Amino acid sequence: MLTFLVSVLGVASQAAEAKSSLGTPELLLELLMLVVVGGILYNLWGTISVFGGKIGEALKVVGAGIILFSFEAVDKVLEHFDLDYIEKVLGHTGEEIFHDLLKVSGLFLLAWGLSKLSKIYSSK
């Protein structure tokens, strides 16, 4: 599931960067990605409330990484509607660096959370 999410994010990111005009397939893919990420966050929230303790803590870290990816996805969709506030504030170069930092931070949190889950499993 995580590999699928990362690949979808990569495809949508490449489609947004390569846009020369507003393409319907790219926009639909990005909107679908928002729906999928929203569903993942909703289900993750329910899962965190069911599990407590160390598993709940690890899932919170994974959830934080997914939230960073969802923020990235929302910003990519907003670019199509000229509502890209990050580019207006940071400029084009600053925006690229900010998005790269979001992606790296999200991947770090996902890896850290999954590492915590693996340590819980291996300690039993």
Beta strands, then each sheet from edge to edge (+ up, - down):
end
